[in-house]
């Protein structure tokens, strides 16, 4: 990195104090550069390298650097102008020593003579097969890089050849004269060409322009091409000789900077050389800042002593009272989740706890699947999406969301403002969406808003002033680079805000009724906690809240730093990996309901296998899951007349010898609903109000052709009815290994299946439960394989499946496959103690089923930490300055050290304040510094950018009374 004196000197020269100019360029530019210099009357010395070096970019780079080093050492100019374009990347990696360099931002010399890359692209669009001639190319007997690339591509593609492969020189001599014939032979004899036009670029720099035009015309005549004369220009060369600072057309490389290729903008840019004494040899390191410990509690705050964890899962709602001081569970309870109203299930679980203790709770932590369900089911309010795409890169099919509007504000990728927001347009679009589309909220996302959120914030203020509706900004829910994914994330967030708000409002009312006057926090998808206030703004961050809480609970209970976590619930089994004490997260973002988001979530696998998975027999083949039903043992304990449905099945058992799906049982959840029913649905509900029925009996009672045509789909989706059946939970009841509900009913249904399968009860139950263990072992193995390959590819490989079957069967004649995991398997969830140890044994590893594993989700919720993070990137610009991306209104710095210190200071302020708002008094901040540095051919290094990610993690130890109301 440059010293201050050197940098200021470079700035002075760039600002206009230029007395002498030195040019190092390709020989083909000699004629034109000399003409431009003479016309401008500038003090310039010139040095031209041999023509054709672009054919060997490495040699061009070496020769050019040698010439730059010599000219810089001799101080031949205040600026060294480089007469080359990108030229096959031959000018990438060029090092400015103590004198700034000026380089045209063009591909090669065709664009230089035509005036710009845009002019060349315009010509290429008209006639891609054009052979260009200029005075410089003829005199230098060479050709531009792009023509060689085009010719080589034509050869590779097998394109038709319009040019000759072998020329008759005598005929050329006779037709065109010696000079023209020799030129034609040189240019065309060695290449197969796919040309359709010969064009002479007339820059007006040579008095002998006609002889060069004649060569181009002779080529066209000889090979039947079209001939044209194109007006050239010395405008770009003029700008090169006059440059004082970087522009869109000429790059000024400050002293001690190096050229690099920007693939986004497809051109050259300058980055500083990494040469300061403070540069570390390790590119990634961690800085730790602590301002002296925890802060003093303010008035109205108290430390958390007794916490309440609530997990509203897909099947069960778990509640746990946890004493943080003694690090122990005080009391726990479980109730069935009521999806038609989550708060009913929460209330049923809370009513099992000691009311006097509930009144002393300091903090409530909630995990829920509501956000996930809302997205999958398409629930929520209508959202108007407003986007500000980059120039020339918006297509309607990029976004499926409607209604959609494109706004005028534009940013560069680094956050530089290219076009301002048009307030009148925003107001007009807002009024139209509210009046015509009836939107209830807005989402606004702009390209590069992760670097500069100013446009989004301005639009948000206008929208709120105009409509008084909620607005979600893309930068507020995502720091990801893809602005399209950021837009989807923002729109989903805005859509589901009312869903989570309703749950939180109802949950808080339920808590207050039970004397719980404590703040509520919500588990995010990465397993950390956030305040209710934040969750209301960003409900999208809770989409995988439930599974995240279970993994957090497993990690906490088992105290293991390296393990596979298996959360086996009633509906699904989730597997995740803990490595070095950290639960791996999916940095690409979670996908939910077919929508790719930027939400950081735990990296886990999900299998439709649980304690309440439906057991079915299809043509004597046993199938378990993925459909979840309520166990028949539960049904019988809640509906006294369930035995009548089992009686009917017993009398008609012969109906189910090929499939047991008609034996599914349906019960009514309740008559209190607002769903409008048609005649057939009303008949079903009327019958179910009497008692539960099997679907086969219900079909006969309603005169349906078969149970498959029963009108129950909408009733199930809206939770008016509950489907029940035989589950692994029932088998455990039937075998006397579990005693939650009605074991007799479970045994009766199990015996019916045994008769159909021609098995004894124990044999049938063991076979089914063994299948659960096998499926679970395979899922754990796949989670391990996910670190290296696509584990699900096993299913499509007969060889892999044969090996897997051998493993699960304990070997076969001739060989035995063994797998020994190096990590233990932690099992949590109600059925974990039954299945996880046996699955771990198959994989020859230890199983850990900790105390309170059945309510690990709720424990994970209340024992999770607050985690806040913020990322800033420092990157150099073309003027030798350093910009900070990710901080609104951040200044630009001349000194890198000043930019670094500013970022460090601001990051600490931001994350500490965010952490305090989230509910922790922890002040220790860790900032991970990651430098992106590229090597140079001469052994040096260049600085691409520095990323600083600040993280603060702490227990939610501040209870703010009344803050979240």
GUTI-707663 format. One line per 4 residues: number of its first residue (from 1); their letters; for each residue x, y, z of C-alpha. Coordinates in steps of 0.2 Angstrom, whole numbers, plus 2048, in hexadecimal, padded with zeros to 3 digits. Each point is the difference from the previous one (the first is absolute). Layout:
residues N
NUM> a> X,Y,Z; ...
//
This chain:
residues 965
1> xxxx> 800,800,800; 806,811,7FC; 808,80C,80D; 7F6,810,803
5> xxxx> 80D,80B,7F7; 800,7F5,7F1; 7ED,7FF,7FF; 7FE,813,801
9> xxxx> 80D,802,7F3; 7F6,7F4,7F5; 7F0,80A,804; 808,810,7FB
13> xxxx> 806,7F9,7F0; 7EF,7F9,7FC; 7F7,811,805; 809,80A,7F2
17> xxxx> 812,803,804; 806,7F7,7F1; 80F,807,7F7; 806,7F1,7F6
21> xxxx> 7F8,7F1,7F9; 809,7F0,7FB; 7F7,7F4,7F4; 804,7ED,7FF
25> xxxx> 7F5,7F8,7F3; 7FE,7F3,7F2; 809,804,7F0; 7EF,800,7F6
29> xxxx> 7FB,810,80A; 810,80A,7FB; 7F8,809,7F1; 7F0,805,80A
33> xxxx> 809,804,810; 80C,80B,7F8; 7F3,809,7F7; 7F5,803,80F
37> xxxx> 80F,806,80A; 805,80C,7F3; 7EE,807,7FF; 7FF,802,813
41> xxxx> 811,808,801; 804,7F6,810; 812,7FC,807; 801,7EE,7FC
45> xxxx> 80D,7F3,7FE; 7FC,7F0,7F8; 806,7EE,800; 7F8,7F2,7F5
49> xxxx> 801,7EE,803; 801,7F3,7F2; 7EF,7FD,7F7; 7F8,7EF,803
53> xxxx> 804,7FE,813; 7ED,7FD,803; 802,7EF,7F9; 80B,7FB,80F
57> xxxx> 7F8,809,80F; 80D,7FB,80D; 80E,807,7F5; 7F6,810,7FD
61> xxxx> 7FE,801,813; 812,7FE,803; 806,80C,7F2; 7F4,80D,806
65> xxxx> 805,7FF,812; 812,801,7FC; 7FC,810,7F6; 7F6,807,80E
69> xxxx> 80D,7FD,80D; 80E,808,7F5; 7F5,80F,7FD; 7FA,802,812
73> xxxx> 812,7FF,806; 806,80D,7F4; 7F1,80B,804; 7FC,802,7EE
77> xxxx> 7EF,807,803; 7F3,805,80D; 7F4,7F3,7F9; 805,7F1,7F5
81> xxxx> 7F2,7FD,7F3; 7FF,7EE,7FA; 7FB,7FE,7EE; 7F7,7EF,802
85> xxxx> 7EF,7F9,804; 7FD,7F0,80A; 808,7F7,7F2; 7FD,7EE,805
89> xxxx> 803,805,812; 812,805,7FC; 7FE,810,80A; 7F8,7F7,80F
93> xxxx> 80D,800,80E; 809,810,7FB; 808,809,80F; 801,813,801
97> xxxx> 810,804,80A; 802,812,805; 7F7,807,7F1; 7EE,7FE,7FC
101> xxxx> 7FB,7F7,7F0; 7F2,804,7F4; 7F8,7F1,7F6; 7F1,801,7F5
105> xxxx> 7F1,7F6,806; 7FE,7F6,7EF; 802,7EE,7FA; 80D,804,7F3
109> xxxx> 805,80B,7F2; 7F1,7FF,7F5; 7F6,808,80E; 80E,80D,802
113> xxxx> 7FF,805,7EE; 7ED,800,800; 7FF,80A,810; 7F9,7F4,80C
117> xxxx> 7FB,7EE,804; 7EE,805,7FD; 804,805,7EE; 809,7F0,7FD
121> xxxx> 7F1,7F6,807; 7F5,80A,7F4; 80A,7FB,7F1; 802,7EE,806
125> xxxx> 7ED,7FF,801; 7FE,805,7EE; 80E,7F6,7F9; 808,7F3,80C
129> xxxx> 80B,7FA,7F2; 80A,810,7FC; 812,801,7FC; 806,812,806
133> xxxx> 80F,80A,7F8; 808,80F,806; 810,809,7FD; 808,7FA,80F
137> xxxx> 7FC,7EE,7FD; 806,800,7EF; 811,809,804; 802,7F4,80F
141> xxxx> 7FB,7F0,7F7; 7F5,7FA,80E; 7EE,7FF,805; 7F5,804,80F
145> xxxx> 7FD,7F3,80E; 7ED,7FF,7FD; 802,7FB,7EE; 80C,7F2,805
149> xxxx> 7F4,7FA,80D; 7F1,801,7F4; 80A,7F6,7F3; 805,7F3,80D
153> xxxx> 7EE,7FE,806; 7FA,7FE,7EE; 80D,7F2,7FE; 7FB,7F7,810
157> xxxx> 7ED,802,7FC; 803,7F9,7EE; 7F8,80F,7F8; 800,802,7ED
161> xxxx> 810,807,7F9; 7FE,80E,7F4; 813,805,800; 80D,7F6,7F7
165> xxxx> 80C,7F3,808; 80D,801,7F3; 803,810,7F5; 807,801,7EE
169> xxxx> 80C,80E,802; 803,803,7ED; 7ED,802,7FD; 7FF,80D,80F
173> xxxx> 80F,809,7F8; 7F8,801,7EF; 7F0,806,807; 805,80C,80E
177> xxxx> 812,805,7FE; 80F,7FA,80B; 7FD,80B,80F; 7ED,7FB,802
181> xxxx> 804,7EE,7FB; 80D,7FE,80E; 7F5,808,80D; 7F2,7F4,7FB
185> xxxx> 80B,7F1,800; 807,805,812; 7EF,803,807; 7F6,7F1,7F9
189> xxxx> 80B,7F2,7FB; 802,7F8,811; 7EF,800,807; 7EF,7F8,7FB
193> xxxx> 7F4,80F,801; 7EE,802,802; 7FF,812,7F9; 7F2,809,7F6
197> xxxx> 806,811,800; 811,80A,7FF; 7FF,811,808; 80D,80E,800
201> xxxx> 800,80B,810; 805,811,7FB; 806,80A,80F; 807,80E,7F5
205> xxxx> 811,7FE,807; 809,7FB,7F1; 803,809,7EF; 801,7F0,7F7
209> xxxx> 7EF,7FA,806; 7FB,7FB,7EE; 80D,7F3,7FE; 7F9,7F7,810
213> xxxx> 7EE,802,7FA; 806,7F8,7F0; 807,7F1,809; 7EF,7FD,809
217> xxxx> 7F6,803,7F0; 80C,7F3,7F7; 7FC,7F3,80D; 7EE,802,7FE
221> xxxx> 801,7FF,7ED; 80B,7F1,801; 7F5,7F6,80B; 7EF,806,7FD
225> xxxx> 7FE,80A,810; 7F6,810,803; 80B,80F,801; 7FD,80F,80C
229> xxxx> 80A,80F,806; 7FD,804,812; 803,811,808; 80D,7FE,80E
233> xxxx> 804,80C,80D; 80E,806,80B; 7F4,805,80E; 805,7F2,80B
237> xxxx> 813,802,7FD; 7FD,813,804; 7F8,7FC,810; 80E,7F4,804
241> xxxx> 80D,80E,7FE; 7F6,80C,80A; 7FA,7F5,80E; 802,807,812
245> xxxx> 7F4,7F4,809; 7F7,7F0,7FC; 7F1,801,7F5; 7F4,7F3,7F8
249> xxxx> 80C,800,7F1; 812,801,808; 806,7F8,80F; 80D,80A,80B
253> xxxx> 80A,7F3,80A; 807,809,80F; 812,7FD,806; 803,7EF,808
257> xxxx> 7F0,7F9,7F9; 7FE,7F2,7F4; 7F4,7FD,7F2; 7F3,7F1,802
261> xxxx> 7F2,7FA,7F5; 7EE,803,807; 7F5,7F2,7F9; 7F0,809,805
265> xxxx> 804,80F,7F6; 80B,7F7,7F3; 80E,80D,801; 810,805,80A
269> xxxx> 800,808,811; 80E,805,80C; 803,7F8,811; 80E,804,80C
273> xxxx> 810,7F6,803; 800,7F8,811; 810,805,807; 7FE,809,811
277> xxxx> 809,7FA,80F; 7F0,7FD,809; 7FA,7F4,7F3; 7FE,7EF,808
281> xxxx> 806,7EF,7F9; 7F0,7F8,805; 7F2,806,7F5; 7F2,7FC,80D
285> xxxx> 801,804,812; 7F5,805,80F; 800,810,80A; 7F8,800,811
289> xxxx> 7F9,810,809; 7F9,801,811; 7FC,811,808; 803,7FA,811
293> xxxx> 7F2,7F3,803; 7ED,800,801; 7F7,810,801; 7F6,806,80F
297> xxxx> 7EE,7FD,7FF; 7F5,80F,7FE; 7F1,804,80A; 7F1,7F4,7FC
301> xxxx> 80C,7F2,7FB; 804,7F0,809; 80B,7F1,7FC; 7F7,7F0,7FB
305> xxxx> 7FF,7F3,80D; 7F1,7F5,7FB; 7FD,7FD,7EE; 7F1,7F8,7F6
309> xxxx> 804,7F7,7F0; 7F1,7FD,7F4; 802,7F5,7F0; 7F0,800,7F6
313> xxxx> 805,7F1,7F5; 7F7,7F7,7F2; 7F9,7F3,80B; 803,805,812
317> xxxx> 802,810,80A; 80D,7FF,80D; 803,80C,80F; 80E,800,80C
321> xxxx> 804,80B,80F; 812,802,802; 80B,807,80E; 80F,808,7F8
325> xxxx> 808,803,811; 800,7EE,805; 801,7FA,7ED; 7F2,7F4,802
329> xxxx> 7EE,7FC,7FA; 7F4,804,80D; 7F0,7FA,7F8; 7FB,7FA,7EE
333> xxxx> 7EF,7FB,7F7; 7FA,7FB,7EF; 7F0,802,7F6; 7FA,7FD,7EF
337> xxxx> 803,80E,7F4; 7EF,808,7FA; 804,807,7EF; 7EF,808,7FE
341> xxxx> 806,80B,80F; 812,7FD,806; 7FB,809,811; 7F4,7F3,805
345> xxxx> 80E,7F3,800; 80C,80C,809; 7F2,803,80D; 7FD,7EE,803
349> xxxx> 812,7FD,803; 802,80F,80B; 7F1,7FB,80B; 80A,7F0,805
353> xxxx> 80E,80B,808; 800,808,812; 7F7,810,7FE; 809,808,80F
357> xxxx> 811,7FD,7F7; 7F9,806,7F0; 7FD,811,808; 813,802,804
361> xxxx> 806,7FD,7EE; 80C,80D,7FA; 801,7FC,7ED; 7F6,7F5,7F4
365> xxxx> 808,7F9,7F0; 7F5,7F9,7F2; 804,7F5,7F1; 7F3,7FC,7F3
369> xxxx> 7FD,7F9,7EF; 7F3,80D,7FC; 80A,80B,7F4; 805,7F0,7F6
373> xxxx> 7EE,7FA,800; 7FA,811,7FA; 80C,801,7F1; 7FC,7EE,7FB
377> xxxx> 7EE,803,801; 800,810,7F7; 7F9,80A,80F; 803,812,804
381> xxxx> 7FC,812,7F9; 802,806,7EE; 811,808,7FD; 805,80D,7F3
385> xxxx> 812,7FD,7FB; 80A,80F,7FA; 811,7FC,7F9; 80F,80B,7FA
389> xxxx> 80A,7F5,7F5; 811,803,7F8; 801,809,7EF; 7FB,7F4,7F2
393> xxxx> 7FE,7F1,80B; 7EE,7FF,803; 7F4,7F4,7F8; 7EE,7FD,805
397> xxxx> 803,7ED,802; 80D,803,80D; 7F2,802,80D; 7F0,7F6,801
401> xxxx> 7F9,80B,80E; 7F1,80B,7FB; 7FC,80E,802; 812,807,7FB
405> xxxx> 806,811,7FB; 811,806,7FB; 807,810,807; 80C,80C,7F9
409> xxxx> 80E,801,80E; 810,7F7,7FB; 810,7FB,809; 811,7F9,7FA
413> xxxx> 805,7EF,808; 80B,80A,80C; 7F1,80A,806; 804,810,7F5
417> xxxx> 7F1,809,7FB; 7FD,800,7EE; 7EE,807,7FF; 7F6,808,80E
421> xxxx> 7EF,7FA,806; 7F1,809,7F8; 7F4,804,80F; 7F1,804,7F4
425> xxxx> 802,7EF,7F8; 800,7F7,811; 7F1,809,805; 7F7,7FC,7F0
429> xxxx> 804,7EE,801; 7FB,7FF,812; 7EF,807,7FD; 7FD,7F5,7F1
433> xxxx> 805,7F0,809; 7F5,805,80F; 7F1,805,7F6; 800,7F4,7F2
437> xxxx> 809,7F1,807; 7FA,802,813; 812,7FC,807; 801,800,812
441> xxxx> 813,802,801; 810,804,7F6; 811,7F8,7FD; 80D,80B,7F8
445> xxxx> 811,7F9,7FA; 80E,808,7F6; 80F,7FA,7F7; 810,802,80C
449> xxxx> 7F5,805,80F; 80A,7F5,80B; 80E,80C,7FD; 7F6,810,800
453> xxxx> 7EE,800,807; 7FD,812,7FD; 7F4,7FE,7F1; 7F6,7F2,809
457> xxxx> 7FE,80B,80F; 7FB,80F,7F6; 7F2,7F6,7F7; 7FB,7F9,811
461> xxxx> 7FD,811,807; 7F6,806,7F1; 7F5,7F0,800; 7FC,802,813
465> xxxx> 7FC,812,7FE; 7F5,7FD,7F1; 7F7,7F0,806; 804,7FD,812
469> xxxx> 803,7EE,7FC; 80E,7F5,806; 80F,7FF,7F5; 80E,7F3,800
473> xxxx> 811,805,7F9; 80B,7F3,7F8; 810,805,809; 7F7,7FE,811
477> xxxx> 7FC,7EE,7FD; 80F,7FB,7F6; 813,804,7FD; 801,7F3,7F2
481> xxxx> 807,806,7EF; 7F1,7FA,7F5; 7F4,80E,7FF; 7F3,7F5,7F8
485> xxxx> 801,7F4,80F; 800,80F,80C; 7F0,806,7F7; 7F7,7EF,803
489> xxxx> 806,800,812; 7F9,811,803; 7EF,7FC,7F7; 7FE,7F0,80A
493> xxxx> 804,80A,810; 7F3,80D,7FD; 7F3,7F3,7FB; 801,7F6,810
497> xxxx> 801,80E,80D; 7EE,800,805; 801,7ED,803; 80E,801,80C
501> xxxx> 7F9,810,808; 7F0,7F6,803; 809,7F2,809; 80A,80B,80A
505> xxxx> 7F1,80B,805; 7F6,7F1,805; 80F,7F7,809; 803,810,80A
509> xxxx> 7ED,801,805; 801,7ED,805; 80F,804,80A; 7F9,80F,809
513> xxxx> 7F0,7F6,804; 80C,7F4,80A; 809,80E,809; 80F,7FF,7F5
517> xxxx> 806,813,7FF; 811,7FD,7F7; 807,805,7EF; 7FF,7F3,7F2
521> xxxx> 80E,7FC,7F4; 7FF,7F5,7F1; 80D,7F3,7F9; 807,804,7EF
525> xxxx> 804,7F4,7F2; 812,800,805; 7FC,7FB,812; 803,811,808
529> xxxx> 7F3,80B,809; 7F8,810,7FB; 7F4,80C,808; 7EE,800,7FC
533> xxxx> 802,811,7F9; 80D,7FA,7F3; 7F6,7F0,7FD; 7F1,80B,7FB
537> xxxx> 80A,809,7F4; 80A,7F1,7F9; 7F4,7F0,802; 80A,7F8,7F1
541> xxxx> 80E,7FD,80C; 7F6,7F4,80A; 7FB,7F4,7F1; 80A,7F2,808
545> xxxx> 7FF,805,812; 7FA,7EF,806; 80E,7F5,7F9; 80C,80D,805
549> xxxx> 7FA,800,812; 801,7ED,801; 812,800,7FA; 805,80E,80C
553> xxxx> 7F7,7F6,80E; 80A,7F0,7FB; 810,809,800; 7FD,807,811
557> xxxx> 7FA,7F0,809; 80D,7F5,7F9; 80F,80C,802; 808,7F8,7F1
561> xxxx> 80B,80A,7F4; 800,7F3,7F2; 7F0,7F6,7FC; 7F2,7FC,7F5
565> xxxx> 7F0,807,807; 7F0,7F6,7FC; 7EF,809,805; 7F3,7F3,7FE
569> xxxx> 7EF,807,802; 7EE,7FB,7FC; 801,806,7EE; 812,801,7FA
573> xxxx> 811,7FB,805; 80D,80E,7FE; 813,7FD,800; 80E,80D,802
577> xxxx> 812,800,803; 80A,808,80F; 812,802,7FC; 80C,808,80C
581> xxxx> 7F2,806,80B; 7F7,809,7F2; 7F0,7FB,7F7; 804,801,7ED
585> xxxx> 7F5,80D,7F7; 7FB,801,7EE; 808,810,7FA; 7F6,7FF,7EF
589> xxxx> 7F0,803,809; 7F1,7F5,804; 7F3,7FA,7F2; 7EE,7FF,806
593> xxxx> 7F1,7FC,7F6; 80A,801,7F0; 806,812,804; 813,802,801
597> xxxx> 804,80D,80E; 80F,808,808; 7FB,7FB,811; 80F,7F8,80A
601> xxxx> 7FA,7F0,807; 807,7F0,807; 807,7F4,7F3; 7F4,7F1,803
605> xxxx> 7F8,7F1,7F8; 7ED,7FD,802; 7F8,7EF,7FE; 7ED,7FC,801
609> xxxx> 803,7F4,80E; 7FA,802,812; 7F6,7F8,80E; 7F0,804,7F8
613> xxxx> 804,7FA,7EE; 7F2,7F7,7F8; 803,7ED,7FE; 7F8,7F8,7F1
617> xxxx> 801,7EF,7F7; 7FF,800,7ED; 7FF,7EF,7F9; 808,7F9,80F
621> xxxx> 80E,80D,7FF; 803,80A,810; 801,813,7FE; 804,80D,80D
625> xxxx> 7FD,812,7FD; 802,80E,7FA; 7EE,804,804; 7FD,805,812
629> xxxx> 7F0,7FB,809; 7FA,800,812; 803,7EF,809; 7F1,7F5,802
633> xxxx> 804,7FF,813; 7FE,813,801; 7F0,7FF,7F7; 7F9,7F3,80B
637> xxxx> 804,80A,810; 7F8,810,7F9; 7F1,7F8,7F7; 7F7,7F3,80A
641> xxxx> 7F6,7F9,7F1; 810,7FD,7F6; 7FE,7ED,804; 7F0,800,7F5
645> xxxx> 80B,805,7F1; 80C,7F2,805; 7F2,7F4,801; 7FB,804,7EE
649> xxxx> 811,7FD,7FA; 801,7EF,808; 7F0,7FB,7F8; 805,806,7EE
653> xxxx> 813,7FB,801; 7FF,7F7,7F0; 7FE,811,7F7; 812,804,804
657> xxxx> 80A,7F1,7FA; 809,80A,7F3; 801,811,808; 7FD,806,812
661> xxxx> 7FE,812,7FB; 7ED,7FF,801; 803,7FC,813; 805,812,804
665> xxxx> 7F5,807,80D; 7F9,812,800; 7FA,80A,80F; 7F8,811,802
669> xxxx> 80B,80D,809; 7F2,80B,804; 7F0,808,7F9; 806,812,803
673> xxxx> 806,806,7EF; 7FD,80E,7F3; 804,7F5,7F0; 7F1,800,7F4
677> xxxx> 7FB,7EE,7FC; 7F8,7F8,7F1; 7F3,7F3,801; 80B,7F1,800
681> xxxx> 80C,808,80C; 7F2,804,80C; 7FA,7EE,7FF; 811,7FA,805
685> xxxx> 801,80C,80F; 7EF,7FB,806; 805,7EE,800; 810,803,809
689> xxxx> 7F7,80A,80D; 7F9,7EF,806; 810,7F6,801; 811,7FD,7F6
693> xxxx> 7FE,7F5,7F0; 80D,7F7,7F5; 800,808,7EF; 7F9,7F0,7F8
697> xxxx> 7F1,800,80C; 7FE,813,7FD; 800,7FE,7ED; 7F2,7F3,802
701> xxxx> 7F6,80B,80B; 801,80F,7F4; 7FE,7F6,7F0; 811,804,7FA
705> xxxx> 806,7F4,7F2; 810,7FD,80B; 809,807,80F; 80C,808,7F3
709> xxxx> 7F2,80C,7FB; 7FB,806,811; 7FF,813,801; 80C,801,80F
713> xxxx> 80F,80A,7F8; 7FA,811,805; 7FA,7FA,811; 811,7F9,804
717> xxxx> 809,810,7F9; 7F6,80B,80C; 802,7F4,80E; 7EE,7FD,802
721> xxxx> 803,7ED,800; 80F,7F5,806; 806,7F1,7F7; 805,7F1,80B
725> xxxx> 808,7EF,7FD; 80C,7F4,806; 811,807,804; 811,7FB,808
729> xxxx> 7F9,809,810; 7F1,7F3,800; 80C,7F1,7FD; 80A,806,810
733> xxxx> 7EF,801,809; 7FB,7EF,7FA; 811,7F8,806; 7FF,808,811
737> xxxx> 80F,80B,7FD; 7F6,810,801; 7F1,806,80A; 7FA,811,7FB
741> xxxx> 7EE,7FC,7FA; 7F5,7F1,7FC; 80B,7F1,7FE; 7F1,7F4,7FD
745> xxxx> 7FA,80A,7F0; 812,800,7FA; 801,7ED,802; 7EF,7FD,7F7
749> xxxx> 805,809,7F1; 811,7F8,800; 7F8,7EF,800; 7F6,804,7F1
753> xxxx> 810,804,7F6; 807,7F0,807; 7F2,7F6,7F9; 802,808,7EF
757> xxxx> 813,7FD,800; 7FE,7EF,807; 80C,804,80F; 7FF,7FF,813
761> xxxx> 7FF,811,809; 812,800,806; 807,7FA,7EF; 7F6,80E,7F7
765> xxxx> 805,80D,80D; 812,7FC,800; 800,800,7ED; 7F9,811,7FF
769> xxxx> 80A,807,80E; 810,7F9,7F8; 7FB,809,7F0; 800,810,809
773> xxxx> 811,7FD,807; 807,7FB,7EF; 7F9,810,7F8; 807,80A,80E
777> xxxx> 811,7F9,7FE; 800,803,7EE; 7FC,813,803; 80E,802,80D
781> xxxx> 80C,7F8,7F3; 7FA,80C,7F3; 803,80F,80B; 812,7FA,802
785> xxxx> 802,7FE,7ED; 7F8,811,7FD; 811,807,805; 808,7F9,7F0
789> xxxx> 7F2,7FB,7F3; 7EE,801,7FC; 7FB,7F2,80C; 7EF,7FE,7F8
793> xxxx> 809,7F9,7F0; 801,7F0,80A; 7EE,7FC,7FC; 803,800,7ED
797> xxxx> 80F,7F5,801; 7FD,7ED,800; 811,7FC,806; 7FF,80D,80E
801> xxxx> 7EF,7F9,805; 807,7EE,801; 80E,805,80B; 7F4,80A,80B
805> xxxx> 7F4,7F1,802; 80F,7F5,805; 804,80D,80D; 7EE,800,807
809> xxxx> 7FE,7ED,7FF; 811,7FD,80A; 808,7F8,7F1; 7FC,7F3,7F3
813> xxxx> 809,7F0,7FA; 811,804,7FA; 803,812,807; 7FA,80C,80D
817> xxxx> 800,813,7FF; 804,80A,810; 7FE,813,803; 808,807,810
821> xxxx> 7FC,813,803; 80D,80A,809; 7F2,80B,808; 7F3,7FB,80D
825> xxxx> 7EE,802,7FC; 7F5,80B,80B; 7EE,7FB,800; 7F2,80D,805
829> xxxx> 7EE,7FF,7FE; 7F2,7F5,808; 804,7F0,7F7; 813,803,800
833> xxxx> 804,7F4,80F; 7F8,7F2,7F6; 808,801,7EF; 810,80A,801
837> xxxx> 80A,7F4,80A; 7FC,7F2,7F4; 804,80B,7F1; 811,805,807
841> xxxx> 804,7EE,803; 7FE,7FC,7EE; 80D,80E,7FC; 80B,7FA,80E
845> xxxx> 800,810,80A; 7FA,805,811; 7EE,807,803; 7FD,80E,80C
849> xxxx> 7EE,803,805; 801,80D,80E; 7F4,803,80E; 7F1,80B,7FA
853> xxxx> 803,7FA,7EE; 7EE,800,7FE; 7FE,813,802; 811,805,7F9
857> xxxx> 7F8,80C,7F4; 7F9,80A,80E; 810,7FF,80A; 809,806,7F0
861> xxxx> 7F5,80F,7FF; 803,806,811; 812,7FC,801; 805,807,7EF
865> xxxx> 80A,810,7FF; 7FE,811,7F8; 80B,801,7F1; 802,810,7F6
869> xxxx> 80C,802,7F1; 804,80D,7F4; 80C,800,7F1; 809,80E,7F8
873> xxxx> 80C,7FF,7F1; 80E,80C,7FC; 806,801,7EE; 80B,80B,7F6
877> xxxx> 7FA,80C,7F2; 809,806,7F1; 805,810,808; 80B,7F8,80E
881> xxxx> 7F2,802,80D; 7F7,7F3,80A; 7ED,7FE,801; 7F6,7F8,80D
885> xxxx> 7F1,7F5,7FA; 7F2,7FB,80C; 800,810,80B; 7F4,80E,7FB
889> xxxx> 808,811,7FD; 811,7F9,803; 80E,80C,7FB; 80E,7FC,7F3
893> xxxx> 812,7FF,807; 811,804,7F9; 808,7F5,80D; 7FC,7ED,801
897> xxxx> 804,800,813; 7F4,80E,803; 7F2,7F7,7F6; 804,7F0,80A
901> xxxx> 7FF,809,811; 7F0,809,7FB; 7F8,7EF,7FB; 806,7F8,810
905> xxxx> 7F9,80E,80B; 7EF,801,7F7; 7FE,7ED,800; 802,7FF,813
909> xxxx> 7F3,80E,802; 7F3,7F8,7F5; 801,7EE,807; 801,806,812
913> xxxx> 7F0,80A,7FE; 7F7,7F2,7F6; 805,7F4,80D; 7F9,80B,80E
917> xxxx> 7F0,802,7F7; 7FF,7ED,7FD; 802,7FD,813; 812,7FD,805
921> xxxx> 80C,80A,80A; 80F,7F7,7F8; 80C,80D,7F9; 80E,7F4,7F9
925> xxxx> 802,803,7EE; 809,7F4,7F4; 805,807,7EF; 806,7F3,7F3
929> xxxx> 80B,809,7F3; 802,7F8,7EF; 80C,807,7F3; 7FE,7FC,7EE
933> xxxx> 811,801,7F9; 806,7FA,7EF; 812,7FC,7FB; 80A,809,7F3
937> xxxx> 80C,7F7,7F3; 80F,80A,808; 7FC,7F9,811; 7F7,80F,807
941> xxxx> 7EE,800,805; 7F1,80B,7FD; 7F2,805,80B; 7EE,7FC,7FA
945> xxxx> 7F6,804,80F; 7FE,7FD,813; 7F0,7F9,808; 7FD,803,812
949> xxxx> 7F2,7F6,808; 7FB,805,812; 7F7,7F3,80B; 7FA,802,812
953> xxxx> 7F8,7F1,809; 7F9,800,811; 7F2,7F9,80B; 7F0,809,801
957> xxxx> 803,807,811; 7F7,810,800; 7ED,800,802; 7F8,810,7FA
961> xxxx> 7EF,802,808; 7F4,807,7F4; 80C,803,7F1; 7F8,7F3,7F4
965> x> 7EE,805,804
//
